Amino acid sequence: MPDTLSTQVRALHEAQPTKYGLLSTYHQEVHRALETCQRNYPCVRQLYEALDEPELNQRMLGNILSLLVQLDILGIYSERNNSNRYDLTQYDQAAMQKLTYVLETETDR
């Protein structure tokens, strides 16, 4: 039985607090990039360009996108050593909203 999103986020917080902190801090900005990007299979740079005055850099965005793939919120179209392509046709908006809820209601952030 797959872990619930809440359980996965809690496990991330315990095992990799730095990545959890990155996700917790910038999840809304990444959500905005995913929602505004006009491409079906963008790379990190293309998603980054969809943001107006981003507070995170491309590397941070790439790390968060990888976490979203691990959490089954986002699909990956092609995994390459220089630039992954993400499959926005597999983007689960409901799961992203649930992630936002989980991150914003965590008590020990």
PDB file as gemmi writes it, atoms N, CA and C in Angstrom:
CRYST1    1.000    1.000    1.000  90.00  90.00  90.00 P 1                      
ATOM      1  N   MET A   1       0.839  -1.180   0.000  1.00  0.00           N  
ATOM      2  CA  MET A   1       0.000   0.000   0.000  1.00  0.00           C  
ATOM      3  C   MET A   1       0.887   1.247   0.000  1.00  0.00           C  
ATOM      4  N   PRO A   2       0.685   2.166  -0.929  1.00  0.00           N  
ATOM      5  CA  PRO A   2       1.554   3.335  -1.000  1.00  0.00           C  
ATOM      6  C   PRO A   2       1.336   4.269   0.192  1.00  0.00           C  
ATOM      7  N   ASP A   3       2.402   4.953   0.554  1.00  0.00           N  
ATOM      8  CA  ASP A   3       2.323   5.917   1.645  1.00  0.00           C  
ATOM      9  C   ASP A   3       1.422   7.079   1.254  1.00  0.00           C  
ATOM     10  N   THR A   4       0.783   7.646   2.247  1.00  0.00           N  
ATOM     11  CA  THR A   4       0.004   8.845   1.979  1.00  0.00           C  
ATOM     12  C   THR A   4       0.970  10.010   1.812  1.00  0.00           C  
ATOM     13  N   LEU A   5       0.479  11.061   1.215  1.00  0.00           N  
ATOM     14  CA  LEU A   5       1.313  12.236   1.002  1.00  0.00           C  
ATOM     15  C   LEU A   5       1.796  12.801   2.333  1.00  0.00           C  
ATOM     16  N   SER A   6       0.934  12.812   3.329  1.00  0.00           N  
ATOM     17  CA  SER A   6       1.323  13.303   4.662  1.00  0.00           C  
ATOM     18  C   SER A   6       2.476  12.485   5.236  1.00  0.00           C  
ATOM     19  N   THR A   7       2.391  11.175   5.095  1.00  0.00           N  
ATOM     20  CA  THR A   7       3.438  10.291   5.587  1.00  0.00           C  
ATOM     21  C   THR A   7       4.745  10.523   4.839  1.00  0.00           C  
ATOM     22  N   GLN A   8       4.655  10.684   3.518  1.00  0.00           N  
ATOM     23  CA  GLN A   8       5.853  10.928   2.714  1.00  0.00           C  
ATOM     24  C   GLN A   8       6.514  12.255   3.093  1.00  0.00           C  
ATOM     25  N   VAL A   9       5.715  13.276   3.320  1.00  0.00           N  
ATOM     26  CA  VAL A   9       6.262  14.586   3.703  1.00  0.00           C  
ATOM     27  C   VAL A   9       6.905  14.493   5.080  1.00  0.00           C  
ATOM     28  N   ARG A  10       6.270  13.797   6.015  1.00  0.00           N  
ATOM     29  CA  ARG A  10       6.847  13.612   7.346  1.00  0.00           C  
ATOM     30  C   ARG A  10       8.176  12.868   7.253  1.00  0.00           C  
ATOM     31  N   ALA A  11       8.221  11.833   6.425  1.00  0.00           N  
ATOM     32  CA  ALA A  11       9.461  11.067   6.251  1.00  0.00           C  
ATOM     33  C   ALA A  11      10.556  11.929   5.640  1.00  0.00           C  
ATOM     34  N   LEU A  12      10.185  12.770   4.682  1.00  0.00           N  
ATOM     35  CA  LEU A  12      11.150  13.692   4.078  1.00  0.00           C  
ATOM     36  C   LEU A  12      11.684  14.652   5.130  1.00  0.00           C  
ATOM     37  N   HIS A  13      10.803  15.154   5.976  1.00  0.00           N  
ATOM     38  CA  HIS A  13      11.206  16.081   7.037  1.00  0.00           C  
ATOM     39  C   HIS A  13      12.213  15.435   7.980  1.00  0.00           C  
ATOM     40  N   GLU A  14      11.994  14.176   8.301  1.00  0.00           N  
ATOM     41  CA  GLU A  14      12.889  13.464   9.218  1.00  0.00           C  
ATOM     42  C   GLU A  14      14.193  13.045   8.554  1.00  0.00           C  
ATOM     43  N   ALA A  15      14.121  12.553   7.321  1.00  0.00           N  
ATOM     44  CA  ALA A  15      15.312  12.007   6.654  1.00  0.00           C  
ATOM     45  C   ALA A  15      16.155  13.075   5.964  1.00  0.00           C  
ATOM     46  N   GLN A  16      15.498  14.067   5.389  1.00  0.00           N  
ATOM     47  CA  GLN A  16      16.217  15.097   4.631  1.00  0.00           C  
ATOM     48  C   GLN A  16      15.650  16.484   4.958  1.00  0.00           C  
ATOM     49  N   PRO A  17      15.970  16.989   6.139  1.00  0.00           N  
ATOM     50  CA  PRO A  17      15.385  18.269   6.568  1.00  0.00           C  
ATOM     51  C   PRO A  17      15.726  19.445   5.652  1.00  0.00           C  
ATOM     52  N   THR A  18      16.868  19.410   4.992  1.00  0.00           N  
ATOM     53  CA  THR A  18      17.225  20.503   4.080  1.00  0.00           C  
ATOM     54  C   THR A  18      16.296  20.519   2.876  1.00  0.00           C  
ATOM     55  N   LYS A  19      16.060  19.357   2.289  1.00  0.00           N  
ATOM     56  CA  LYS A  19      15.150  19.281   1.142  1.00  0.00           C  
ATOM     57  C   LYS A  19      13.727  19.619   1.565  1.00  0.00           C  
ATOM     58  N   TYR A  20      13.341  19.164   2.748  1.00  0.00           N  
ATOM     59  CA  TYR A  20      12.016  19.505   3.262  1.00  0.00           C  
ATOM     60  C   TYR A  20      11.884  21.026   3.403  1.00  0.00           C  
ATOM     61  N   GLY A  21      12.902  21.652   3.946  1.00  0.00           N  
ATOM     62  CA  GLY A  21      12.885  23.107   4.120  1.00  0.00           C  
ATOM     63  C   GLY A  21      12.782  23.832   2.796  1.00  0.00           C  
ATOM     64  N   LEU A  22      13.496  23.354   1.809  1.00  0.00           N  
ATOM     65  CA  LEU A  22      13.437  23.940   0.467  1.00  0.00           C  
ATOM     66  C   LEU A  22      12.022  23.824  -0.104  1.00  0.00           C  
ATOM     67  N   LEU A  23      11.454  22.639   0.001  1.00  0.00           N  
ATOM     68  CA  LEU A  23      10.095  22.402  -0.484  1.00  0.00           C  
ATOM     69  C   LEU A  23       9.092  23.255   0.281  1.00  0.00           C  
ATOM     70  N   SER A  24       9.219  23.300   1.584  1.00  0.00           N  
ATOM     71  CA  SER A  24       8.302  24.050   2.419  1.00  0.00           C  
ATOM     72  C   SER A  24       8.353  25.553   2.120  1.00  0.00           C  
ATOM     73  N   THR A  25       9.541  26.058   1.871  1.00  0.00           N  
ATOM     74  CA  THR A  25       9.714  27.484   1.626  1.00  0.00           C  
ATOM     75  C   THR A  25       9.220  27.904   0.251  1.00  0.00           C  
ATOM     76  N   TYR A  26       9.458  27.095  -0.763  1.00  0.00           N  
ATOM     77  CA  TYR A  26       9.208  27.527  -2.142  1.00  0.00           C  
ATOM     78  C   TYR A  26       8.088  26.783  -2.866  1.00  0.00           C  
ATOM     79  N   HIS A  27       7.305  25.968  -2.178  1.00  0.00           N  
ATOM     80  CA  HIS A  27       6.278  25.185  -2.867  1.00  0.00           C  
ATOM     81  C   HIS A  27       5.258  26.055  -3.606  1.00  0.00           C  
ATOM     82  N   GLN A  28       4.920  27.205  -3.063  1.00  0.00           N  
ATOM     83  CA  GLN A  28       3.938  28.063  -3.732  1.00  0.00           C  
ATOM     84  C   GLN A  28       4.492  28.640  -5.031  1.00  0.00           C  
ATOM     85  N   GLU A  29       5.769  28.999  -5.028  1.00  0.00           N  
ATOM     86  CA  GLU A  29       6.382  29.530  -6.241  1.00  0.00           C  
ATOM     87  C   GLU A  29       6.491  28.456  -7.321  1.00  0.00           C  
ATOM     88  N   VAL A  30       6.816  27.237  -6.920  1.00  0.00           N  
ATOM     89  CA  VAL A  30       6.885  26.124  -7.867  1.00  0.00           C  
ATOM     90  C   VAL A  30       5.485  25.816  -8.406  1.00  0.00           C  
ATOM     91  N   HIS A  31       4.501  25.862  -7.545  1.00  0.00           N  
ATOM     92  CA  HIS A  31       3.112  25.652  -7.964  1.00  0.00           C  
ATOM     93  C   HIS A  31       2.734  26.681  -9.027  1.00  0.00           C  
ATOM     94  N   ARG A  32       3.105  27.919  -8.808  1.00  0.00           N  
ATOM     95  CA  ARG A  32       2.830  28.990  -9.779  1.00  0.00           C  
ATOM     96  C   ARG A  32       3.520  28.704 -11.118  1.00  0.00           C  
ATOM     97  N   ALA A  33       4.753  28.242 -11.077  1.00  0.00           N  
ATOM     98  CA  ALA A  33       5.479  27.917 -12.315  1.00  0.00           C  
ATOM     99  C   ALA A  33       4.783  26.797 -13.078  1.00  0.00           C  
ATOM    100  N   LEU A  34       4.349  25.776 -12.360  1.00  0.00           N  
ATOM    101  CA  LEU A  34       3.669  24.650 -13.005  1.00  0.00           C  
ATOM    102  C   LEU A  34       2.336  25.086 -13.617  1.00  0.00           C  
ATOM    103  N   GLU A  35       1.647  25.979 -12.951  1.00  0.00           N  
ATOM    104  CA  GLU A  35       0.343  26.430 -13.424  1.00  0.00           C  
ATOM    105  C   GLU A  35       0.446  27.399 -14.606  1.00  0.00           C  
ATOM    106  N   THR A  36       1.512  28.174 -14.669  1.00  0.00           N  
ATOM    107  CA  THR A  36       1.612  29.197 -15.723  1.00  0.00           C  
ATOM    108  C   THR A  36       2.401  28.750 -16.950  1.00  0.00           C  
ATOM    109  N   CYS A  37       3.169  27.671 -16.832  1.00  0.00           N  
ATOM    110  CA  CYS A  37       3.965  27.209 -17.973  1.00  0.00           C  
ATOM    111  C   CYS A  37       3.034  26.724 -19.091  1.00  0.00           C  
ATOM    112  N   GLN A  38       3.319  27.153 -20.306  1.00  0.00           N  
ATOM    113  CA  GLN A  38       2.484  26.826 -21.454  1.00  0.00           C  
ATOM    114  C   GLN A  38       2.952  25.580 -22.203  1.00  0.00           C  
ATOM    115  N   ARG A  39       4.000  24.940 -21.734  1.00  0.00           N  
ATOM    116  CA  ARG A  39       4.551  23.765 -22.408  1.00  0.00           C  
ATOM    117  C   ARG A  39       4.093  22.488 -21.722  1.00  0.00           C  
ATOM    118  N   ASN A  40       3.989  21.422 -22.493  1.00  0.00           N  
ATOM    119  CA  ASN A  40       3.627  20.130 -21.917  1.00  0.00           C  
ATOM    120  C   ASN A  40       4.823  19.407 -21.314  1.00  0.00           C  
ATOM    121  N   TYR A  41       6.011  19.601 -21.889  1.00  0.00           N  
ATOM    122  CA  TYR A  41       7.208  18.873 -21.467  1.00  0.00           C  
ATOM    123  C   TYR A  41       8.372  19.844 -21.258  1.00  0.00           C  
ATOM    124  N   PRO A  42       8.268  20.738 -20.288  1.00  0.00           N  
ATOM    125  CA  PRO A  42       9.320  21.742 -20.095  1.00  0.00           C  
ATOM    126  C   PRO A  42      10.524  21.193 -19.330  1.00  0.00           C  
ATOM    127  N   CYS A  43      11.644  21.864 -19.520  1.00  0.00           N  
ATOM    128  CA  CYS A  43      12.818  21.612 -18.694  1.00  0.00           C  
ATOM    129  C   CYS A  43      12.801  22.652 -17.562  1.00  0.00           C  
ATOM    130  N   VAL A  44      13.720  22.564 -16.644  1.00  0.00           N  
ATOM    131  CA  VAL A  44      13.767  23.474 -15.500  1.00  0.00           C  
ATOM    132  C   VAL A  44      13.863  24.919 -15.969  1.00  0.00           C  
ATOM    133  N   ARG A  45      14.707  25.181 -16.937  1.00  0.00           N  
ATOM    134  CA  ARG A  45      14.894  26.553 -17.424  1.00  0.00           C  
ATOM    135  C   ARG A  45      13.586  27.136 -17.931  1.00  0.00           C  
ATOM    136  N   GLN A  46      12.819  26.342 -18.659  1.00  0.00           N  
ATOM    137  CA  GLN A  46      11.554  26.826 -19.207  1.00  0.00           C  
ATOM    138  C   GLN A  46      10.527  27.077 -18.100  1.00  0.00           C  
ATOM    139  N   LEU A  47      10.515  26.245 -17.091  1.00  0.00           N  
ATOM    140  CA  LEU A  47       9.635  26.490 -15.951  1.00  0.00           C  
ATOM    141  C   LEU A  47      10.086  27.721 -15.173  1.00  0.00           C  
ATOM    142  N   TYR A  48      11.384  27.884 -15.045  1.00  0.00           N  
ATOM    143  CA  TYR A  48      11.940  29.043 -14.334  1.00  0.00           C  
ATOM    144  C   TYR A  48      11.563  30.337 -15.053  1.00  0.00           C  
ATOM    145  N   GLU A  49      11.596  30.304 -16.371  1.00  0.00           N  
ATOM    146  CA  GLU A  49      11.246  31.485 -17.153  1.00  0.00           C  
ATOM    147  C   GLU A  49       9.765  31.848 -17.044  1.00  0.00           C  
ATOM    148  N   ALA A  50       8.943  30.920 -16.602  1.00  0.00           N  
ATOM    149  CA  ALA A  50       7.513  31.193 -16.429  1.00  0.00           C  
ATOM    150  C   ALA A  50       7.250  32.039 -15.179  1.00  0.00           C  
ATOM    151  N   LEU A  51       8.246  32.197 -14.326  1.00  0.00           N  
ATOM    152  CA  LEU A  51       8.090  32.953 -13.086  1.00  0.00           C  
ATOM    153  C   LEU A  51       8.505  34.407 -13.265  1.00  0.00           C  
ATOM    154  N   ASP A  52       7.746  35.312 -12.678  1.00  0.00           N  
ATOM    155  CA  ASP A  52       8.118  36.720 -12.624  1.00  0.00           C  
ATOM    156  C   ASP A  52       8.881  36.960 -11.331  1.00  0.00           C  
ATOM    157  N   GLU A  53      10.086  37.469 -11.436  1.00  0.00           N  
ATOM    158  CA  GLU A  53      10.930  37.784 -10.288  1.00  0.00           C  
ATOM    159  C   GLU A  53      10.996  36.638  -9.271  1.00  0.00           C  
ATOM    160  N   PRO A  54      11.525  35.489  -9.682  1.00  0.00           N  
ATOM    161  CA  PRO A  54      11.576  34.335  -8.769  1.00  0.00           C  
ATOM    162  C   PRO A  54      12.513  34.572  -7.584  1.00  0.00           C  
ATOM    163  N   GLU A  55      12.136  34.001  -6.451  1.00  0.00           N  
ATOM    164  CA  GLU A  55      12.957  34.076  -5.247  1.00  0.00           C  
ATOM    165  C   GLU A  55      13.919  32.896  -5.144  1.00  0.00           C  
ATOM    166  N   LEU A  56      13.692  31.867  -5.949  1.00  0.00           N  
ATOM    167  CA  LEU A  56      14.573  30.704  -5.937  1.00  0.00           C  
ATOM    168  C   LEU A  56      15.371  30.673  -7.235  1.00  0.00           C  
ATOM    169  N   ASN A  57      16.470  29.916  -7.223  1.00  0.00           N  
ATOM    170  CA  ASN A  57      17.263  29.806  -8.452  1.00  0.00           C  
ATOM    171  C   ASN A  57      16.900  28.518  -9.191  1.00  0.00           C  
ATOM    172  N   GLN A  58      17.470  28.345 -10.377  1.00  0.00           N  
ATOM    173  CA  GLN A  58      17.128  27.190 -11.209  1.00  0.00           C  
ATOM    174  C   GLN A  58      17.482  25.866 -10.539  1.00  0.00           C  
ATOM    175  N   ARG A  59      18.592  25.821  -9.853  1.00  0.00           N  
ATOM    176  CA  ARG A  59      19.007  24.584  -9.183  1.00  0.00           C  
ATOM    177  C   ARG A  59      18.006  24.206  -8.090  1.00  0.00           C  
ATOM    178  N   MET A  60      17.573  25.189  -7.316  1.00  0.00           N  
ATOM    179  CA  MET A  60      16.583  24.938  -6.271  1.00  0.00           C  
ATOM    180  C   MET A  60      15.278  24.447  -6.892  1.00  0.00           C  
ATOM    181  N   LEU A  61      14.873  25.075  -7.990  1.00  0.00           N  
ATOM    182  CA  LEU A  61      13.659  24.651  -8.686  1.00  0.00           C  
ATOM    183  C   LEU A  61      13.793  23.202  -9.152  1.00  0.00           C  
ATOM    184  N   GLY A  62      14.925  22.858  -9.716  1.00  0.00           N  
ATOM    185  CA  GLY A  62      15.165  21.487 -10.163  1.00  0.00           C  
ATOM    186  C   GLY A  62      15.084  20.487  -9.021  1.00  0.00           C  
ATOM    187  N   ASN A  63      15.635  20.849  -7.865  1.00  0.00           N  
ATOM    188  CA  ASN A  63      15.565  19.964  -6.694  1.00  0.00           C  
ATOM    189  C   ASN A  63      14.121  19.753  -6.242  1.00  0.00           C  
ATOM    190  N   ILE A  64      13.342  20.811  -6.249  1.00  0.00           N  
ATOM    191  CA  ILE A  64      11.947  20.698  -5.826  1.00  0.00           C  
ATOM    192  C   ILE A  64      11.147  19.887  -6.843  1.00  0.00           C  
ATOM    193  N   LEU A  65      11.396  20.096  -8.121  1.00  0.00           N  
ATOM    194  CA  LEU A  65      10.697  19.316  -9.146  1.00  0.00           C  
ATOM    195  C   LEU A  65      10.997  17.828  -8.989  1.00  0.00           C  
ATOM    196  N   SER A  66      12.242  17.494  -8.682  1.00  0.00           N  
ATOM    197  CA  SER A  66      12.605  16.089  -8.445  1.00  0.00           C  
ATOM    198  C   SER A  66      11.836  15.523  -7.257  1.00  0.00           C  
ATOM    199  N   LEU A  67      11.669  16.334  -6.212  1.00  0.00           N  
ATOM    200  CA  LEU A  67      10.878  15.893  -5.069  1.00  0.00           C  
ATOM    201  C   LEU A  67       9.424  15.668  -5.460  1.00  0.00           C  
ATOM    202  N   LEU A  68       8.889  16.546  -6.306  1.00  0.00           N  
ATOM    203  CA  LEU A  68       7.502  16.383  -6.744  1.00  0.00           C  
ATOM    204  C   LEU A  68       7.327  15.113  -7.570  1.00  0.00           C  
ATOM    205  N   VAL A  69       8.351  14.734  -8.327  1.00  0.00           N  
ATOM    206  CA  VAL A  69       8.306  13.468  -9.066  1.00  0.00           C  
ATOM    207  C   VAL A  69       8.287  12.306  -8.066  1.00  0.00           C  
ATOM    208  N   GLN A  70       9.130  12.368  -7.046  1.00  0.00           N  
ATOM    209  CA  GLN A  70       9.181  11.313  -6.024  1.00  0.00           C  
ATOM    210  C   GLN A  70       7.859  11.201  -5.269  1.00  0.00           C  
ATOM    211  N   LEU A  71       7.163  12.325  -5.099  1.00  0.00           N  
ATOM    212  CA  LEU A  71       5.888  12.337  -4.381  1.00  0.00           C  
ATOM    213  C   LEU A  71       4.703  12.018  -5.294  1.00  0.00           C  
ATOM    214  N   ASP A  72       4.978  11.688  -6.553  1.00  0.00           N  
ATOM    215  CA  ASP A  72       3.952  11.351  -7.550  1.00  0.00           C  
ATOM    216  C   ASP A  72       2.981  12.497  -7.834  1.00  0.00           C  
ATOM    217  N   ILE A  73       3.478  13.711  -7.749  1.00  0.00           N  
ATOM    218  CA  ILE A  73       2.672  14.885  -8.074  1.00  0.00           C  
ATOM    219  C   ILE A  73       2.928  15.297  -9.515  1.00  0.00           C  
ATOM    220  N   LEU A  74       4.099  15.003  -9.993  1.00  0.00           N  
ATOM    221  CA  LEU A  74       4.548  15.411 -11.315  1.00  0.00           C  
ATOM    222  C   LEU A  74       5.196  14.217 -12.007  1.00  0.00           C  
ATOM    223  N   GLY A  75       5.004  14.132 -13.296  1.00  0.00           N  
ATOM    224  CA  GLY A  75       5.650  13.067 -14.061  1.00  0.00           C  
ATOM    225  C   GLY A  75       6.935  13.567 -14.695  1.00  0.00           C  
ATOM    226  N   ILE A  76       7.793  12.637 -15.027  1.00  0.00           N  
ATOM    227  CA  ILE A  76       9.025  13.000 -15.735  1.00  0.00           C  
ATOM    228  C   ILE A  76       8.937  12.400 -17.129  1.00  0.00           C  
ATOM    229  N   TYR A  77       9.231  13.220 -18.122  1.00  0.00           N  
ATOM    230  CA  TYR A  77       9.131  12.784 -19.510  1.00  0.00           C  
ATOM    231  C   TYR A  77      10.433  12.138 -19.960  1.00  0.00           C  
ATOM    232  N   SER A  78      11.538  12.799 -19.661  1.00  0.00           N  
ATOM    233  CA  SER A  78      12.843  12.216 -19.963  1.00  0.00           C  
ATOM    234  C   SER A  78      13.830  12.665 -18.904  1.00  0.00           C  
ATOM    235  N   GLU A  79      14.583  11.706 -18.422  1.00  0.00           N  
ATOM    236  CA  GLU A  79      15.582  11.974 -17.393  1.00  0.00           C  
ATOM    237  C   GLU A  79      16.946  11.953 -18.062  1.00  0.00           C  
ATOM    238  N   ARG A  80      17.587  13.108 -18.079  1.00  0.00           N  
ATOM    239  CA  ARG A  80      18.888  13.227 -18.742  1.00  0.00           C  
ATOM    240  C   ARG A  80      19.880  13.829 -17.769  1.00  0.00           C  
ATOM    241  N   ASN A  81      21.141  13.680 -18.069  1.00  0.00           N  
ATOM    242  CA  ASN A  81      22.164  14.208 -17.162  1.00  0.00           C  
ATOM    243  C   ASN A  81      22.296  15.723 -17.250  1.00  0.00           C  
ATOM    244  N   ASN A  82      21.844  16.339 -18.334  1.00  0.00           N  
ATOM    245  CA  ASN A  82      21.997  17.791 -18.441  1.00  0.00           C  
ATOM    246  C   ASN A  82      20.705  18.554 -18.178  1.00  0.00           C  
ATOM    247  N   SER A  83      19.552  17.989 -18.474  1.00  0.00           N  
ATOM    248  CA  SER A  83      18.306  18.705 -18.251  1.00  0.00           C  
ATOM    249  C   SER A  83      17.114  17.762 -18.376  1.00  0.00           C  
ATOM    250  N   ASN A  84      16.485  17.474 -17.258  1.00  0.00           N  
ATOM    251  CA  ASN A  84      15.289  16.635 -17.288  1.00  0.00           C  
ATOM    252  C   ASN A  84      14.148  17.383 -17.961  1.00  0.00           C  
ATOM    253  N   ARG A  85      13.243  16.634 -18.538  1.00  0.00           N  
ATOM    254  CA  ARG A  85      12.002  17.202 -19.073  1.00  0.00           C  
ATOM    255  C   ARG A  85      10.879  16.650 -18.210  1.00  0.00           C  
ATOM    256  N   TYR A  86      10.038  17.538 -17.747  1.00  0.00           N  
ATOM    257  CA  TYR A  86       8.941  17.156 -16.871  1.00  0.00           C  
ATOM    258  C   TYR A  86       7.652  17.063 -17.668  1.00  0.00           C  
ATOM    259  N   ASP A  87       6.823  16.110 -17.320  1.00  0.00           N  
ATOM    260  CA  ASP A  87       5.588  15.838 -18.042  1.00  0.00           C  
ATOM    261  C   ASP A  87       4.426  16.518 -17.326  1.00  0.00           C  
ATOM    262  N   LEU A  88       4.069  17.698 -17.800  1.00  0.00           N  
ATOM    263  CA  LEU A  88       2.980  18.428 -17.165  1.00  0.00           C  
ATOM    264  C   LEU A  88       1.617  17.835 -17.499  1.00  0.00           C  
ATOM    265  N   THR A  89       1.566  16.915 -18.466  1.00  0.00           N  
ATOM    266  CA  THR A  89       0.300  16.228 -18.719  1.00  0.00           C  
ATOM    267  C   THR A  89       0.012  15.234 -17.590  1.00  0.00           C  
ATOM    268  N   GLN A  90       1.034  14.899 -16.802  1.00  0.00           N  
ATOM    269  CA  GLN A  90       0.896  13.994 -15.657  1.00  0.00           C  
ATOM    270  C   GLN A  90       0.889  14.762 -14.334  1.00  0.00           C  
ATOM    271  N   TYR A  91       0.776  16.070 -14.400  1.00  0.00           N  
ATOM    272  CA  TYR A  91       0.769  16.923 -13.214  1.00  0.00           C  
ATOM    273  C   TYR A  91      -0.557  16.769 -12.480  1.00  0.00           C  
ATOM    274  N   ASP A  92      -0.499  16.393 -11.216  1.00  0.00           N  
ATOM    275  CA  ASP A  92      -1.689  16.157 -10.399  1.00  0.00           C  
ATOM    276  C   ASP A  92      -1.964  17.405  -9.546  1.00  0.00           C  
ATOM    277  N   GLN A  93      -2.854  18.254 -10.026  1.00  0.00           N  
ATOM    278  CA  GLN A  93      -3.156  19.509  -9.336  1.00  0.00           C  
ATOM    279  C   GLN A  93      -3.753  19.266  -7.949  1.00  0.00           C  
ATOM    280  N   ALA A  94      -4.589  18.260  -7.816  1.00  0.00           N  
ATOM    281  CA  ALA A  94      -5.202  17.953  -6.522  1.00  0.00           C  
ATOM    282  C   ALA A  94      -4.133  17.532  -5.509  1.00  0.00           C  
ATOM    283  N   ALA A  95      -3.183  16.730  -5.956  1.00  0.00           N  
ATOM    284  CA  ALA A  95      -2.102  16.306  -5.058  1.00  0.00           C  
ATOM    285  C   ALA A  95      -1.228  17.495  -4.673  1.00  0.00           C  
ATOM    286  N   MET A  96      -1.011  18.428  -5.600  1.00  0.00           N  
ATOM    287  CA  MET A  96      -0.229  19.627  -5.289  1.00  0.00           C  
ATOM    288  C   MET A  96      -0.960  20.478  -4.261  1.00  0.00           C  
ATOM    289  N   GLN A  97      -2.261  20.587  -4.382  1.00  0.00           N  
ATOM    290  CA  GLN A  97      -3.038  21.338  -3.395  1.00  0.00           C  
ATOM    291  C   GLN A  97      -2.998  20.650  -2.035  1.00  0.00           C  
ATOM    292  N   LYS A  98      -3.033  19.326  -2.045  1.00  0.00           N  
ATOM    293  CA  LYS A  98      -2.929  18.584  -0.787  1.00  0.00           C  
ATOM    294  C   LYS A  98      -1.546  18.786  -0.172  1.00  0.00           C  
ATOM    295  N   LEU A  99      -0.508  18.785  -1.001  1.00  0.00           N  
ATOM    296  CA  LEU A  99       0.848  19.033  -0.513  1.00  0.00           C  
ATOM    297  C   LEU A  99       0.921  20.410   0.140  1.00  0.00           C  
ATOM    298  N   THR A 100       0.342  21.397  -0.507  1.00  0.00           N  
ATOM    299  CA  THR A 100       0.322  22.754   0.054  1.00  0.00           C  
ATOM    300  C   THR A 100      -0.349  22.741   1.422  1.00  0.00           C  
ATOM    301  N   TYR A 101      -1.474  22.051   1.510  1.00  0.00           N  
ATOM    302  CA  TYR A 101      -2.190  21.958   2.785  1.00  0.00           C  
ATOM    303  C   TYR A 101      -1.324  21.284   3.852  1.00  0.00           C  
ATOM    304  N   VAL A 102      -0.700  20.176   3.496  1.00  0.00           N  
ATOM    305  CA  VAL A 102       0.143  19.445   4.449  1.00  0.00           C  
ATOM    306  C   VAL A 102       1.302  20.318   4.917  1.00  0.00           C  
ATOM    307  N   LEU A 103       1.972  20.995   3.992  1.00  0.00           N  
ATOM    308  CA  LEU A 103       3.116  21.828   4.352  1.00  0.00           C  
ATOM    309  C   LEU A 103       2.699  23.016   5.206  1.00  0.00           C  
ATOM    310  N   GLU A 104       1.543  23.582   4.941  1.00  0.00           N  
ATOM    311  CA  GLU A 104       1.114  24.771   5.673  1.00  0.00           C  
ATOM    312  C   GLU A 104       0.471  24.446   7.014  1.00  0.00           C  
ATOM    313  N   THR A 105       0.116  23.185   7.246  1.00  0.00           N  
ATOM    314  CA  THR A 105      -0.490  22.820   8.523  1.00  0.00           C  
ATOM    315  C   THR A 105       0.449  22.022   9.412  1.00  0.00           C  
ATOM    316  N   GLU A 106       1.645  21.760   8.918  1.00  0.00           N  
ATOM    317  CA  GLU A 106       2.638  21.073   9.759  1.00  0.00           C  
ATOM    318  C   GLU A 106       2.956  21.960  10.951  1.00  0.00           C  
ATOM    319  N   THR A 107       2.982  21.381  12.127  1.00  0.00           N  
ATOM    320  CA  THR A 107       3.209  22.181  13.320  1.00  0.00           C  
ATOM    321  C   THR A 107       4.686  22.411  13.623  1.00  0.00           C  
ATOM    322  N   ASP A 108       5.513  21.452  13.337  1.00  0.00           N  
ATOM    323  CA  ASP A 108       6.955  21.612  13.646  1.00  0.00           C  
ATOM    324  C   ASP A 108       7.753  21.828  12.377  1.00  0.00           C  
ATOM    325  N   ARG A 109       7.507  22.937  11.730  1.00  0.00           N  
ATOM    326  CA  ARG A 109       8.182  23.272  10.474  1.00  0.00           C  
ATOM    327  C   ARG A 109       9.570  23.762  10.729  1.00  0.00           C  
TER     328      ARG A 109                                                      
END                                                                             
